């Protein structure tokens, strides 16, 4: 399973295509997923897009679905429908390694000219550069959260 770390920036062309960073392509190749289908969707938590390998998306969406009763609970059904709204399968352009991102997703994330790819382990987040900088925890909040998590591990 591919794991993604680090960050990289790229320009969005006038057709919504973005060159996929070489380091993330290499991660897909190491995991045997190069040329595979990727899943992109708007993030549940923020103003960014989430990019998953197909295998990772299936694993994570199945885990969410396990806790739902979409047949009998209308709130669960509505949540599941919204969760899967605007989920797209995409494949890297073989020649240049570009992603063709649907326009509605780019608009939803506020991405117009420059995108930051941020590897967060199991997925890649695609951010408008300025939005990402504003969304990151400040150092004080980061240290506090790290201390809280550390105390739970003991």
C-alpha angles and dihedrals in degrees: 000000000000119000120197127204136168131027138266137179131224140172124249113228124217091267094054094256121144128189107242110232116258093230091058092045087053090052089054091048092050090053093047092247100112111131089019128131116272127202122222127186142152111276118253091218108041153004095285140086125253120220119195136174108250090248092053092046092053091049094049098040091048089054091053092046092052090069094051136084100201093168098059107018114068092195090055090047091051091047092050091049092051092043090057096040112117095009109151135189113222134177126205115254101253097219102049103011093242129161118219103211119196111251094234091059093049090052093046090055094042092241113152113139113002129028130195116213110208119189111214100175108264096030144020121239118212113207139175099251096239094043092054094052090051093047098052117103114255116244094260094054090044092053092046092051091046090053092049092050091046092054090053092054095062 
